[in-house]
Amino acid sequence: MSSLSTRSSSSSSGARAEPDHHKHIPQPKETLLLGNLPDIDPTLSLLSLVRLAVIHGPIYQLKVPGNLIVIVSSQELVHEVCDEKRFEKLLSAPLVQVRNFAGDGLFTAYNDEKNWAIAHRVLVPAFGPLAIKKMQSGMMDIITQMLMSWEHYAGEPFEAADQFTRLTFDTIGWCAFKYRFNSFHTTGVHPFIDVMVKLLSESGQRARRPGLLNKIKFRSDAEYQSDITKLHGMCDAIVAARRVSPDPEAHDLLNNMINDRDPTTGEHLSDENIRYQMVTFLIAGHETTSGLLSFTTYYLLKNPRVLVKAREEADRAVHEAGGNLLAVNASKLTYIDAVLKEALRLHSTAPLFTVTAKSPKGEVLPGGYFMKQGQSIGVLLHQLHRDPKVWGADAEEFRPERFLEGTYPPDSFKPFGNGARACIGRLFAIQEALLTVALMLHRFDLEMADPTYDLHLKQTLTIKPLDFKIVARPRFGRSQSLLMDLLSGSSIEKKAAEADVKAADAEAEAAAAAGGEKLTFLYGSNSGSCEGLARELAAEGASKGFSTAVGELDSVAGSGKLPTAGPVIICTASYEGKPTDNARMFVESITAETDSKCLKGVRFAVFGAGHHDWVQTFHKVPKFIDDRLEQLGAERLMPLTTADAGGDIVGDFEGFKTKVWDYFGKPAMAPKKGEQDATATAAAEKPKAPQQLRIRVLPPTANPAATIISAGVETVGVVASQDVLVQHDTAHAQKNHIAIRLPEGQTYRSGDYLAILPKNPPSAVARALKRFDLKEGSTILLSETTSFIPTNAPIRAGDLFSSFVELGQPASRRSLEELTTRCEGEDQAAVKKLVDAYLQEVIAQRVSLLDVFEKLPGHKADLSFFIENLPKMKIRQYSISSTPLVDPEVVTLTYSIHSSATACALGVASNYLASLQPSDSLQCAVKSSAEFHLPTDPSVPIVLFAAGTGLAPFRGFLEERALQHSAGGRKVGHTLLFYGCRDQSDMLHADELEKWVREGVLDLRPVFSRSEEGRFEQPTKLVKGTKYVQDRVWEDRDDVRNLFREGAMFYTCGSGARMAADLKKVLINIIQETNGCDADTAQRVMDALSKDRYRTDVFL
């Protein structure tokens, strides 16, 4: 529920001063007539306010027509304005409009209105702990309706916010008014919700429009008034029915409002005020709680470790209640309570409340900021709940344990508002949410409908996740039925105890039905390589008759528990000795595990990728996983297989796939009794030929149905601009800067990535079409394929070669070996030569399969073989080189264009990006970086190490700090950048870097690998004898040391693992010199530093 009323707040004293002594409050630059109105996005004002807070600091003001608003967001300032002796609630402009239909209800009443005091005294007892506990049966009534609905539609995706809105709306209706809205028995939502949504939206619009404009918008005003009449009519009908048929046993809120007297005045609530209170409770009682449940579900699915822990508590609570849902003790759900609080901390569903000074003389806030009486002061909860002085350096992380570790300063956590005007229904909302989450986790396995979904917001008066869809699958098998459990005397407890056994049996049965064991392929992947391998293996396994499953290590096994129903194949990479973003929790879980038999029954094999430049940490994570699983009781099926991203990684992939299928072969079909001999004889006499891709070329008149591979990137952005930063010549690769308008609803932080789905160069597509005698518009049909390409659907040949497959990847050793068996004479000898000198002739020269086919003009090209041996087109991730503080809807990328003598060997993604012009569309999506972000506190110093286009994310960092510095509202820490490139003409964003140096934002330390000449304004200079970043760092190690002592964060970004590896060696040498220790001790110090204060983003 949103802020209605209950608690008092501690008071503090504050000095008052006259306006002429006040300190200037930071403010964005105004525009003529509109003031700061253009700074606020009317559809998502929260993010605009957050953006301005990041720029201007914990206090700033906005001038909009007819109003001046001050926004505060630090615990220090919020603590002051929450002192009820000096400040009181002030209705915001939207809430003033909501009064048109909520009147003097608890949420929208003015402080001095008589009815607010009467209603508060009458209704507070109805929301006390004992009264709320008695509502548990009513809450469970509606919760079980939702859970039964999920059982009926198991496996089908649904929007989380929609389901939780139905739940919370029906719950407040039943518990407060004994009225059934029956939202789970209709496809559409109840008319009340439709009307309410329209009224809230229009109220927000009316608040932004000048009063005169509202009066002359006759049609919208007439509809607005009509909707108010409908809303009031629904409420009046419920009250009238109760008055006609009293229900003294109901013990609900409606009885309280009709029958109870104010203990102070002896008055009843008027019928009009009862109507307003009903509107208030029906709106506030479901809007914010449904948002809370939606955000909580999102964070649980993004954090499997937390989900597992919360589920264990839920199972324990149901067990202790003997399966009786009415006996579940919500007060014992302490971890789930912490989960809910953490979700509220990160996304308070009512994200802002407003107060004003009581005294005619005004008040002075810490720092000397004067607040006059009547001045609107908005408390921005999004930033308050991320104040690093309260919540620490991990304030952006979802970590429920923080609420179990101790107390926090007063007024640092305010999701329910403040003081007497805080949410009267807080206990109701929390109990409802606790029970919902517990039962939801106990009864269902949940997953995101789109595993790549990142949080996007939608906003009315409250916020909720946008387009967040989930899938619910019964934990206890398809026969799970809550209704039957309840009818049979609550056998839930028995089912819970048998859950693990039934799940294992179900998996075994499914595997047997599929003709073999279930193979589970789990991956840890940042760039997509290991994910691609896992998915290829799963697809091939399915085509061979196995039951297969594929998923992220964290999503499937974040708790460290692996499936036992069949073999588990793990494909994962190691980045500077650290696990990938989607394998961190799995690694943490198996590291912390103490039971040496906990993985007994698990059978596994591991494939690991890494880069040989990371000598000390080469394959560290895969090796650890391989060893640790065996230590915990799992059975290793085959030795660890490793691949080198700096060598023949394609060949390593192919080799591992061969090992897997050599080991598992075909799934064993179970012949009926008495048929073994006949089956064996038939198999021996007539072996089944391996399945082959079949292709028919269709007439040009056929209807094409090309489908572009989404690969988790289904949204479309639009190019805003494209600029050349460095021209291509014999010494330099071309480098560009592109601006892209994001798909609607997507947000980002500096340090995040933009994933794009590229297309092959047109010249390469033309070559492929020519080699196989196809036209671009030729339509082909694929069937009986193990390929990822859609079958039995016509596809244009041009689309197939452009968007579905990678034409430029080096040919795999396996495909070339098979090709030798298909060739004869000189052609066969030529291919065999490539196989014999594979690393030198194919990998080093990046010879593609298309290149090979073109060198065999006498060989009859087999289109089936060609397509089946091409890898799927993969997404590419680029570091975003901008900050959302400039424009939250636009990202920029700074990238190098990889060229080659052959079209196939061109950098696919970079050349695709370079081909785009303003207004062109591309498939793209923001991908969050796990750790590569600026410190939450901008006063923390940062040291940046970059080479080439590794400057990209740091441009975003610098742009953000420059904005914060120029705004003048907050202290910005020292920023030291070591930047390496070939020469001065190769410097990216040179004008911006020098501008930021002049403004005092940046301390730039350039270094050139191909030149010792460079002209810079003081204090920037080159240091002779330094060619690479690590050389300059060693020369300037005293400055690095000093910033380390000041608490600086360190970041490295560059192309190629060698730069980061060599830099790390220098940092270890600095540690040795500083501490007077040996290399091993320095290495341990560096390892500790890497966990907390050193971040890397190295692309290969």
N, C-alpha and C positions, 0 to 999 in steps of 0.2 A: 504493500500500500504506500501511498505517497504521504507527504507531510501533513498530518491532520492535527494531532495534539497529544501530548502527555508530559514530558519530563521537565524538571527544572535544571538549570545549568549553573555551574559555579561562577561566581562573579569575580571580577578583578577591578582594581581601581585604575583610573586613567586620568591624566591631566587634561584640562581643557585649555584651549587657546583661541584667540580671535583669528579670523581669516588672514590677517596681514602677516601672521607669523608662520603660515603653513609652508611645507615643502612642496615643490611642483610634482604633480603626479604624472608619470609617463603616459603618453597618448600617441596613437598612430596619427600620421599626417591627415588632416581633414581635407575633404573635397568641398567645393562651393555648393551651398544650399543643402547638400545631403550629409555633410559632416562625415562621420565614420560609418554611415550606413553601408557603403560599398564594401567595407571590410568584413561584413557578416553575410554568410551564405544563408539565405532564408530557408533552404531545405534541410540544412544540417548546421545550425548555429553553434552547437556544442564544439565541433571541430574548429570553427573559426575562433571561438573564445580561447580554446586550448592553444591554437597557433599563436595568438597574440600574447598569451601568457608566457609561452616559450621565448618569444622575442623580447617582451618588455619586462618580464619578471613577475613577482608575486603580487604586485599591485599596478593597475593601469586604469585609465578612464576612457570612455567612449562617448562622443557627442552624436546623438541622433536627433532628428527633428523633434523639438519639444521636450527633450530629456537629456540628462547627463547621468551616466551609469559608471560606477566604480566597481571593478572586479578585483577581489582578493582571493589568494589561493595558497598561502603558506600557513602552517599551523600557528605561527606567532601572531599573524594578523587575524586569522579566523578565530582564535581564542579570544581576542579582544572584542570582536563584533558579536560574539555569542554571549557576551555578558548581558543578561536580561535586565540588569539594573540600569544599563546605559543605552542598550539597543533593543529594538523590537521589530517584529515581522512587518515587512512592507510588501503588499501585493505587487507582483510584476504586471506589466501591461497585458500579457496574455491571460493571467488569472483575473484581472479586472474584467476582461471580456467573458471569461467563463462564468462570472457572476450572473450573466444574462440567463443562465439556466441552472446554476448551482446556488445562486442567491447567497444568503448568509449561513450556508453550511459550514461545517468545521474548517474545511480547507480554504474556503474563499471569503470567510467573514473578515471584516475589519476588526482590529484589536478592541475597539470600544463598543462594538455592537452587543446589545443586551442578549440576543439569542445565542451568540457564541458562548457566553459564560453559562447560560442555562443548559445548553446542549452538552457542554463539556462536563458539567457536574452530573448530569443525568446519565451520560453514556460511558464515562470513564470506568465505573464499576463493571460494566458489561464486557470490558476488554481486560479485566484483571486475570492473573494466572489461573485461578480456579475456574473462572468462566470459560477461558480459552480451552483448558483441558477437557471440559465437558463437551466442547464442540468437536472433539476428535472423531466421534462416530459419524457426524455429519460430513466432516472432511473425507473420511475413508469411503463414505458412500460415493462421493464424486470421483475420488482417486481411482477406486476400483472400476468405475464406468470407463474411465480413460484407459486403464490397463486392459480391460476386456476388449475395447475397441482396437487397441494395438495388437492383441492376439488375433482378432478377426482379419486384420490387414497386415499380418506379419510379413516382413520382407519388402513392403512397399514404402517408398520414400514419402515423407510428409514434412511440412514446414513446422519446425519446433515452436515458433511463436504462436502459430495458429492453434496447435493442440493445447499449449499451456494457457492461451487466452480462454479457450472453451472451458478448461479445467477451473481456472481461478474465478471466472465469471459465474459459472454454475455453483462453485463453492460458496462465494459470498451470498448468492441468491438463496441457497438452501440453508446455510448456517445462520444468516442474519434475518431472513424474511420467510423462511420455510416455503419458498417458491421455487418450482423447478423450471428452469429455462430449457433443459433437455438438449443441450448443445451437441452431445455425442450421438444424438438420434436423428440429426439432420445433416445434409451435406453442406448447406450454407450456414453462416453464422446467424445468431438471433437478431431480429430487427433492431433491438436496443443497441447492440454493438455497432451496427451499420450507422444508425443515427448518431451515436456518440462519437464515432470516428469523424463523421462529417462535421459535427459541431466543434470538436476540438481543433480540427484543421482550419475551419473558417474563423474560429476565435483567434488562432494564431495569425491568420491573414489580416483580420480586422485590427489586431494590435499594431501591425506594421503600417497600416494605411492611415492617412489623415482622416479625422472624424468626418469632414465634409464628404470625402470620397465614399465612406461607408454609407452615408445617407443617400447618395445619388445612385448607388448600385442597387437599384430597385429589385431586380430579379434575384440576386444572391441574398439580399436582405429578406425578401419574402420567403425564400426557401429556408433560410436560417430560422426565421420565426416559426415556420411550419414544423421544422424538426424539433424545436423546443416544445411546441405543443404536443407532438407525438411522445417525446420523452416524458414530459410531465403526465401525460395521459396514462402511460404504462405504470408509472409509480402510483398515481392516484387509484388505479384499478386494484393494485395489490393491497393498498391500505383499505380501500372500501370493502374488499372481500374479507379482510380480517375483522373489520368492524361489524360486518353482517354475521360472520361466523367466528366469534372469538375462540382462541385456542390457548387457554391458560397454561397448558402443559408444554407449550412450545419453548418457553424460556429463551426466546430469541431477542434480537435487537429490536425488531418491530414491536414486540410487546412492551419492551422498555420505553420506546418512544411514545407509544399510545397511552400507556398506563402510569408510568412513573412521574413523580413530581420532583421539581428542583428542591433539594433539601434547604436551600437558602431562601428562595422566594415563595416556595409552595406552588409555583406555576407549572402547568403542562406545556409541552412543546405544541405550538400551533400546527394545524394541518399543513399550512404552507411550509413551515420549517421542517416538518417531517418529510415532506416531498423533497426539499433541498438536501436533507441529510441522506435520503435514499439515493438521490442522484450522486451525491458525494461518495458514498460507500460503494455504489455499483461501479463508478469510474475508478476511484482510487483503490478500491478493494481488489481490482483484478489487473489493472494496467501495469502497475509496477511489479507485482509479484510474478506475473507471466514473463516479464522481462528478466527478472532475477533468475527464474528457472531456465530460461533460454540461454542466458550467459553462462550459468552454472554448467549446463549440459555441454556447451561449447568447450569450456575450459577442461571439463572432465575428459572429453574425447581428445583434446590436444595434449593431455597429460596423463598417459596410461598409468603411471605410477600412482598418481592420486586416485584415479578411478578404482584401481585394485584395492587400495587401502580403504576407500569409502565403501566399496562393496563388501569387504570383509566385515566392517562395522555393521552394515545393513543386515547381512546374513546373521550375525551374532544377535542383533536386536530381535529379529524374527524368531530365532531359535529360543532366546530367553522368554519370548512371549508365547512359546508353545505353538506357534503358527497362528495365534489369534491376533488378527490385525488390530483389533480394538485395544489390545493389551500392549502393543508396541510402545515402549517408553521413549518418547521423543527427547526427553532430557538427557538420555544416555548417548544420544547421537552426537557426541562432542566433536568428532572429526568432521562429520558432514556439516555440522554447524560452522566449523572453521572454513570449510569449503565455500559455504554460502557467503560468509563474511568476506572472504577473499574475492569472490566474484563481485560482491557489492563494492568492495574497495576499488577494483579496477574499472567497474562500470556501474556506478550508482544509477539506477533507472530514472530517478528524478535528479538530474545532474546539477541543479543550481537552485538555491533559495535566496531570497533577498531580505535585507533588514535595513533599518535606518536609525539614526541617532534620536534619542528621546528628548534630550535637552535642547531648548531654544538656543543655547550657546554653542551647540555642536560638541564634537568630540575630536580628540587628536589620537591617531593611531601611532604605534611604534614607527620611528623613522621621521616623525613630524608631519604626517599627512592629516590635514584637517577635513573632517566630515561634518557638514552642516545638517541641521535637522531637516528631514524630508528627503535628503540625498539618498538615492538608490545605491545600495551596496550589495553586489552579487557575490555569493560564496560559491566558487567554482570547485565542485567536489572532485572532478577528474584530476586536477592538479594537487589539491589538498591531500588526496589519498596517494599521491606519488611524491610527496615532499621528502627528499632524500635525507633531510635532517631527522625525520621521524622513522621512515620506512627503510632507510639504508640504500646502498648502491644497487640492490636488486629490486628496487621499487616497481620496475616494469614487469617483473616476473610473477607468475602465478605460483605462490608457495603458501598453502593454507597453514602450514606449521607455524607461521609467524604469529597467528592468533592463539597458539597454545604455549608460546614461549614467554609470555609476560604481558605487562600492561604498557600502554602508550600514553603519551602526554594528553591532557584533556583537550577535547575538541579537535583531535586529529582524525577521527572517524565519525562522519556525520551523515550517513546515508538516509537517515530517517528525519532529518531536519534538526531543529533546535528548541530546547526548552519547552515551555507550555504549548507552543505551536508545533511541536514535533509530532510524529505519526502516532495517533492514538491506537492504530491497529497493528503496531509493530509485532507484538507477540502472536497475534493471529497470523500474520504473514509468515513469520519464521516457522511456526509450528506446521503450517500448511506446506511450506517448502521442504522442511525436514522430512515429513512423512512422504511427500511425493518423491523426493530423491531416493530415500531409502527403499521404498517399494519398487520404484522404477529400476534401480540397480539390482535389487534382489530378484526381480522377475524376468529381466531382459538383458540381452547382449545388445549394446548400441554401437552404431558406427555412423560416420558421416556419409551421406549419399554421394558427396563429392569429396574424396580424401584430400584434395588439394585446397579445399576451401580455407580462406583466411577471413578473419572477422571484418565485416562491413556493417555500418550502422544505418538505421532509419530512425527518424525523430518526429514526434508530435510534441505533446507536452512531456513525454517520457521517451526513452530510447530503448530499442530492441535490436537484435541482430537482423540484418537484411538477407533474405534468401538463404537462410541457414536451414538445410534439410537433413534429416536423420532417418536411419532405418533401424527398426526395432525387431529383434528376433528372440523368440522365447528361449530362455536358458534351459528349460527342461524338455525340449523337443517339441515336435509339431503337435503332440497330443496335449500339450499344456493347456489347461482351461481353469481360469480363476473361478469362474462360476461353478464348475463342478467341484472344485476344492471347497468352496464355501458351502455348497449343498451337502457335501459329504462330511461335514463337521470339521472344516479347516484342516485338511491334510497337507497344508502347505509345508509344515515343518518336516514331515516325512519326505516330501519331494525335495526339499532343500538338502537334506542329509544324503539323498541318493543322486544329487545333481551331477557330481563329477563322474560317477559310475555310468549314469545314463548317457552323459555327453560322450564318454569314451566309446560306449556301445554303439551310439548313433554314428560316430565317425567310422568305426570299424564296419558297421553294416553298409554305410555309404561307399566305403572303399571296396567292399566285397561286391556290391551291386555294380560298381564301375569296372569290375574285372581285375582289381588289384589293389595294392595298398594305396593309401592317400599320401601323396607327396606334397609337402609344404615348402614353398620357396620364400624365404625371408631376406630382405635386403636392407642395407644401410648405404645411402647414396645421396650425395649432394649434387653432383653434376649430371646424374642420370645413367651413368655407364653400368653400375652394378644393378640398378633397378631394371635396365633394359635386359641384362643377362638373365635376371630372375624371371622376368616376364617371358622371355624367349623359351627358357627351360620349361616353364609352366605350360606354355602353349604346345610345345613339342610333346610334353608328357601327356597332355590331354589327347593329342592326336594318336599317341601310342596306346591309349586305352586306360591310362591312369586317372584316378580322381586327384585333381590338383587344386592347390590354393596358393595365393601369392599375396604378400603384404609387407609393410614396413616392420622392422624389428620392434620399434617402440609401440606401434599400434597393436601388434599381435602379442608381443612378449615383453612389454615394458616392465612387467613385474619380475622378469627373469624366468617365468614359467613357460616351457616350450611344449608343443603338442607331443603326445605319446602314441597316437593312433597310427602313425606312419613316419617314415624318415623325414628329417628336416634338413634342407639345404640352405646354408647361409652364405649370401654374397655381400661382402661389405668392404668398404675402403677405409683407409687410414690417412688422416690429414695432419701432418706434423705430430704424429703420435696420438692424435685425438680421434674419437669416434665421430662419425657423421652426425648431422643435426638430428636425424631420425633414428639414431641408434644409441644416443647418449644414455637414455634411461635404462635400456637393456644392459648396457655395459656397467652402469652404476649398480644395478640390481644384482648382477652375478658377482660383482666385486664385493658387495656387502654381505652376500649370502654366507651363512656359517654352517648350514646343514650339508654335509658331504654326500648325502644320498638323496637330496631333494630333486635331482634330475634323473633318478633311476627310471629306466623305461624309455628314455629319450635316445633316439639314434640320429646321428648328425654327420654332416660333412661341411667343410668351410672352404669358400673361395675368397681370397683376399687380394685387393688391389692397393697399390701404393706407387711411390716414385723414388727411383734409386738415388736422387739427389739428397733425400732425407736419410742420410746414412745411419744415424743413430736410432731413428724411429721407423725405418723401412718395414712395412707390414706389421707394425707393433700391435695394432688393435686386432686384426685377424688372428695373429699368433696367440694373443692373450685369450681371445674367445675360444679358439681351438683347444688350448691347454685347460682353460678354466671349466669348460663344459665337462671334460673328462674328469677333472678333480671333483666335480659336483655329482658324479655318478652316471653321466651320460656315456653312451657307447659310440666311439668314433668309427664310421663306416669306411672311410678312406683317408689317406694322409692329406694334410693341408695343401691346397693348390694356390699358388700366388701368381700375380700378374704385375708387370711393370708399365706404368703409364708413360714412362720415358723410353719404352722399347716396343716390342710386338704385342701390344695388349689385345689386339684383335685375334692374333694367333693363340694367345694364352686363353682367351675366352673359348675359342673353338676347341682347344685341347681339353678344357675342363668339361665342356658339353659332351665330348666323346667319352671321357672318363665316366661321367654320370650314367650315360646310356649303356656303356659297356658293363657297368656294375649292376644296374637294375634290369637291363634287358627289357623284355616285354612283361606286362603284368601276367601273373599266373592265373589262367582261367581254371575254375574248379569244375572238372568234368563230373557228371553224375556217376554214382556207383556202378561199376561194371562196364563203364565206357572208357576207362583209362587207356587200354591197349588200342582200341579203335582210334581214339583221339591222337595218340602218339604216332600210330601208323600213318594216319592221314596227314599229320604235320610233317612227317618225314618224307612222304611221297610227293606232297605238293606244298612246298613252303610258300607262305604268302609274300608276294612282292611288296617291297616298300612303297608306301603311299607317295604319289607324285602329283605335283601341281598340274592341273589341266586348264588349258586356256583355249577359248574359241574367239576368233576375231569376228565381230558382228558387223553387219552392213552399216554404213555411215548414217542410215536413216533411223537407226535404233535410238531410243530416248536415253541420253546419258544420265547417269546418277552418281556423279563423283561426290565423294564424301571426304573432306579434308580431315586428316588425323588430328584429334584434339590433344592427346598426350597431356591432359590436365590443363591445357591452355585453350579455353573455349571462348574467351571474351575478345572483343575487338577494340583496339585503340586506333587513333588517327594521328598521322604525322603533322606536327605544327610547323617545324622548320628543320632544315638540314644545312650544316655549315662545314666547310673544310678548314681544319686547323693547321694541318701540315700537308703540303703537296707531296705526291709521290715522286721520287727521283732515285738515282742509283744508290744514294746513301740513306734514304728515308722511306719508310712505309707511309702511305697516306693515312691520316688520322682525321676522323670526323667527329662532329658534335651534333646529335640529333635530339630534338624535343618531340615528345609524344604525349598527346592528350589521352589520359587513362580511360579505360572503360568505366561506365557509370557505376558509382558506389565503391570504387576501389580507393584505398588510402595507402600511404607508405610512410616510412621514416627514413631519414638519411642513413645510409649503410645497408638498406635493403637491395634486393635484386629485381630486375625485370626479366621474366622468362618470355622468350619469343619462339614461335614456331616458324622457321625459315622455309624458303623454297630453293631448289637447285637453280644454278645460273641458267638462263634461257639457252645459252650456247651449248651447255652440257645436255640439256633436254633435247635439243635439236640433233645432237650427235647420236643420242640413244635411239631416237625415232628413226633416223636415217639407217643406223646399223641393223635395225630389225624391220626395215621397210614398212614403217607405219606413218600415218599422218597424225598431226596433233589432234584432230577430231575423230580419229579411229576409236571405236568403242570396243572394249574387251570385257570378257566375262570370265571370272575365276571361280573354280569349284574344286572341292576335295583338296584343300590346301592346309598345310601346317603353318602357313604364313599368317602374319598379322593383318593382311589386306582383306577387306570385306569380300565375302564370296557370294556368288549368285546375285550380284548386283552389277549392272553395267557401269563401267568406269572409262572415262576418256583417257586415251593413252597419254595425252599431254599432261593431264592432272596426275596420273599415276607416276610418271617420271619426274614431275615437278615437285609434288607435295608429299607423296607417300614414302619414298625410298631415298636413301643416301647414295647418290651416284659417285661422290668423290672420295668415299672411304677406301683405304687400301684393301685390295682383294685379300680374303682370308687364305691361309695356307691350305685349309681343308677344301675350299672351293677350287683352288688351283690343282690340288692333287686329284680331285674328282674330274677336273677338266682334262687332265692328261689321259684319262681313260676314254674320253670322248673324242680325242683328236688322233690324227695319224701323221706319220712322216715328219716333215719339218715343223709343222704346227705343234706336234706332240713334243718334239725336242725343245722348241722355244719355250713352251710352258714348263717343261721339266727343269729347264735352266733357271727359270724364275723360282721354282720350288727349292732347288738346291742352294740358291743364294738369296733366300727369301728376305732376310733382314736388309741386305745391301741393295738388292734390286727392286724390292717391292715396298718395304716399310720406309727405307731412307728416301726413296724416290717418289713415295706416295702414288704408286701405280694402282689404279682402280681396276675393277673387273671390266668396266667399259673400255679402258685403255687396252687391256689384254685382248678383248674381242676385236678391237679395231686393228690390232697387230696380227690378227689371224684372218685375213680376208678370204682365204680358201675354206675356212671352217664354216659349216652351216650353223648359223646362230640358233641356239635353242632358247626361246623366250622364257619357257618355264624354268629352265635351269638358271637363267640370268636373274629373274625376279626373286626366286627362292633364295638366292645367295647374296642378295642386297640387304643391308640392315635397314631397319625402320628409321624414318626421319625423326630425329630427337630434338627436343627443345634445347635452347641455349640460354644460359643465364648471364646477364650483364649487370655489373655493379651500377647502381643508379648514381649519377654524378650531380644531383641537385638536392635541395631541401624542400619539403612541403611548405616551409614558412614563406617561400616566395610565391608559389602557386600550388595548392594541394592537389590540383587536378592534372598537373603536368609533371612528367619526369623527363630528365635528360640523360643520355648515354654518351660517354666519351670512349671511342673505340678505334682500334687499328684495323685497317683493311688488309687482309692476307691475300696476296696475289701469287700467281704461278704461271708458268709457261703453258700449262694446259688448263682448260676450263674446269675439268673435273677436280683438279687439285686446288682450285680457288677456295678460300675460306667461305664456306657456304653461308653462314649466318652474317658475317661481316659484309660480304658482297651483296647479300640480300638487303641488309639495312641500307647500304650505300646507294642501292638502286631506287629507294623510296623517295618520293617527292611530297611536298606539302599537300595535305588532303588525302593522301593514300592511306588505306587501311591495312592493319596487320593484326594477326592473332598474338595477344600478349596478356600477361597477368603479373601482378606484383607477387613476389615470393619473399616472405619475411626472412631476415637473417637472424640466426639464433642469438648471436652475441656481438656482432660487429656494429655497435652503435655508440654514439657519443655518451659520455657520462650523464646521468640524470641531472647532476649539479653542474652547471656551466662554469663554475669557478674552479673546477678541477683541471689542472694543467694536462695537456696531451702532447705526446711526441709521436710524429708520423713518419714512417719510412715508406717511400714509394719509388717505383721505377716505371718509366713509360706510361702506358695507360692505366697503370696501378694508381695513378693520381685520381682516377674517377671518383671513388667514394669520398676521398679527402676533399675534393672540390665541394661536395655536398656538405661535409663537416665545416669547411672554412666559410662557405656561404652562410651557413646557419650561425656560426659564431660572429661573423661580420654583422649580420642583422641584429643580433643580441647586443653587440658592442655599440652600434650606432644608435640603438634605441635608448641606451643610457640608463635603463632601469635596473640593471643587475651587473654584478661583477663577472667578468669573463676571464677564465684562466689563461695562462701563457700557452701559446700554440707554436710548437717547433716542428718544422717540416724539412726532412732530408729528402731531396728529390733528384733522382738520376735520370739522365737521358743522353742522347748522343752528342748534341751540341746545342747552342742557344736557339737555332732555328727549329730544333726538335722539341722545344719546351711547349707543353700544352697549357693553354689558358694563361700565358705569360703576362698579359696586361692585367688580368684580374689578380694574379699573385702579387705583382708589384704594387697594385693599388692597395691590397690588403696589408702589405708591408708598410706603405706610407701611412695608413690609418692606424697602425699599431696593433692590428689584429694578428699578424703573422710574423714569425721569425723564420726566414727562408734560408736554407743551406743547400744551394744547388751543387751538382757534380756532373761533369761531362765525361763520357767514356771515349769520345773521339776528338776531343778538342780541349786545349787549355786556355782558350780565349773566351771572354764573355764580358759584356758591359752591363753593370748593374748600378742602381742608385745605392748609396750607403744606407744601412750597414751591410746589405747583401753583397757577398763576394764569393769568388771561387778560391779554393785552396790548392796550390800547386802540389802535384804528386798524388792527388786523389782521382781515381777513375770511376770508382763505383761507390754506391751508397755506404757500404760497410767501411770503406776507406775513410770517408768523411766523418762517419760516426766515431771511428777510433780517434781521429784528430780532435774532434770536439767532445771527447768523452767526459770532460769536466762538466760541461753543460748538461749532458745526459744524466750524469750522476746527481747533480744538484736538483734537477726536476724530479728524479726518482725519489729523492728525500722529501720533496714537497708533495708527494702523493700522486704523481702523474700516472695517467694511463698510456700504454704504448700500443701502437697499431702498425701492422705491416701489410702492404698490398702490392702485388707485382705479378708479372707474367713469368712463369717458370719457377720451379721449386728451388733452383740453385741460389737465386738472389736471397730468398728468405733463409735458406740453410746457412749460407755464408754470413749473413747478418747475425744470425743467432750465435754463431761461433764468436763473433766480435763481442757481442753482449756478454757471453760467458767469460771472455777474456777481461772485460771491464770489471765483472764481478770478482774474478780472481784477483785483479790488481787492487780493487777497493778493499776487499775483505782479507787479503793475504792468505787465501786458501788454495787448495789444490783443485785440479780440473773436475774431479768427481763431486766435490762439495759445491763448486760453482754450478755444475750441471743440476744438482738438486735444488739449488736456489732458483735457477732459471725455470725448472719444472714447476716450482711453487708459484713463481711469478706468472707463468703461462696460465695458471688456473684462475687468477684473480685480476691481473693487471696488464696482460699482454694478449692482444687479439691479432689473428692473422687471417688474411683473405687472399690466398694464392691460387691463381688460375693457370692451367697447364696448356 
